[in-house]
Amino acid sequence: MNESYNWGTFTGIVIEFIAFWPQQIPRKVTLECFIAAFETLRYARCESEEFEDGFEKVAILVDPNTTKPTCAARQLTSGLWTSKLGHTFDREHDLRGVCGEIYGTVGAVMKRELPSFF
């Protein structure tokens, strides 16, 4: 997750860029499909959104009424999160600070171990 979108055009959501979606995962805007897509990138579900040294975390925000994903965020080493928050550049933010009417609530937090170079 960086300067590109990770899902394409779906019913009800128009996104102009298609950067990545695993072929083996159905192209559906569901929390289950998004979790499965991140699992192909070595992420696993975790309970805590707190920063953990040696891990990269992502959070999938969902509409609380439908549980459809609305946004995804990646945790930075500062403990803050970054995400698109629309069609602009990535923005740094507190994860819970973006929860609400537009982006919904945290549906899942996932993490993967960062590679060790030493």
Secondary structure, 3 states (H helix, E strand, C coil): CCCCCCCCCECCECCCCCCCCCCCCCCCCCHHHHHHHHHCCCCEEECCCCCCCCEEEEEEEECCCCCCEEEEEEECCCCCEEECCCCCCCEEECCHHHCECCCEEEEEEEEEECCCCC
